[in-house]
């Protein structure tokens, strides 16, 4: 049984009345459910000061970076694009520290959506701040189509960490940013038809990132469930 440390997502919009204006750190229920189904334990790691990250990584076996707000372009030396969404530099810095500590301890890291993007930025890559402005051909933010339905296809490198997926695979899609310059220590292992990077793996370290949201589909797509099993048991 593995202990999965899920980096929490901060929610601190003032108008969120159900939380009585308090800052909240949460994760999606789908992450908890899939790891429980696989026989593992998941804990949420709160956004904290970077200097405190070691005490969290020490007690987990694997680290999961989740989706959420945009990665601040400050982190890769760019000014904000007019279409940039909400950013949270405190979250960015804590997740940078978590990636560094996990690699130092040789513990696997899985990045989902934003999680893949922040992994790429931390390792020296950049992002498209808004895919719509870059004139890509596919709608990568599929809303209002529900997340449990796939919306576009990807091509998968069958000789990669995702060898258990078919070469052509359908995924859901909820992102308006994406990998622009790939970090030198990462390898792109899946692409959308318009060229957007849909998955990456570490060339040396135990790193895997996917741009879609398998936590929303694992219960009816065995291949997406396998993404989590592979991360929890084989990486």
Secondary structure as GFF3:
##gff-version 3
##sequence-region A 1 235
A	DSSP	beta_strand	3	7	.	.	.	ID=ss1
A	DSSP	beta_strand	9	11	.	.	.	ID=ss2
A	DSSP	three_ten_helix	17	19	.	.	.	ID=ss3
A	DSSP	beta_strand	24	26	.	.	.	ID=ss4
A	DSSP	alpha_helix	29	37	.	.	.	ID=ss5
A	DSSP	beta_strand	41	45	.	.	.	ID=ss6
A	DSSP	three_ten_helix	50	52	.	.	.	ID=ss7
A	DSSP	alpha_helix	53	57	.	.	.	ID=ss8
A	DSSP	beta_strand	62	65	.	.	.	ID=ss9
A	DSSP	three_ten_helix	73	76	.	.	.	ID=ss10
A	DSSP	alpha_helix	89	104	.	.	.	ID=ss11
A	DSSP	beta_strand	109	112	.	.	.	ID=ss12
A	DSSP	alpha_helix	114	122	.	.	.	ID=ss13
A	DSSP	beta_strand	127	128	.	.	.	ID=ss14
A	DSSP	beta_strand	152	156	.	.	.	ID=ss15
A	DSSP	beta_strand	168	171	.	.	.	ID=ss16
A	DSSP	beta_strand	178	179	.	.	.	ID=ss17
A	DSSP	beta_strand	186	192	.	.	.	ID=ss18
A	DSSP	beta_strand	197	202	.	.	.	ID=ss19
A	DSSP	beta_strand	207	210	.	.	.	ID=ss20
A	DSSP	three_ten_helix	214	216	.	.	.	ID=ss21
A	DSSP	alpha_helix	222	233	.	.	.	ID=ss22
###
